[in-house]
């Protein structure tokens, strides 16, 4: 994974957040599988709901960090303004 970080030149925050998101998604799936396996009991969704909320918070943080750091060619001044005709 370090070679990918070096290649892309991103801060470690993105990879930490992506790993956290993957861990939360895995947790949500494991909880869902456990819920579906209990057919004789009434399902308790509290742990699953909390896991999904945590996953959504991590995804929001990823989006926020991307918005703060991602620079498009337009922002770099790659396009002359006003456009030439």
GIZI-V771570 format. One line per field, one symbol per residue. ss: DSSP state (h for helix, s for strand, l for the rest). phi: phi as a letter, one per 30 degrees, with the letter a starting at -180 (. if undefined). psi: psi as a letter, one per 40 degrees, with the letter a starting at -180 (. if undefined). A space follows every 10 residues. Layout:
ss=???
phi=???
psi=???
//
This chain:
ss=lhhhhhhhll lhhhhhhhhh hhhhhhhhhh hhhhhhhlll lllllhhhhh hhhhhhhhhh hhhhhhhhhl llllllllll lllll
phi=.dddddddid ddeddddddd dddddddddd dddddddcdd cddccedddd dddddddddd ddddddddcd cdedddidcd bdddc
psi=ddddddddfi iedddddddd dddddddddd ddddddegee ihhheddddd dddddddddd dddddddddh hidddefdhi hiii.
//
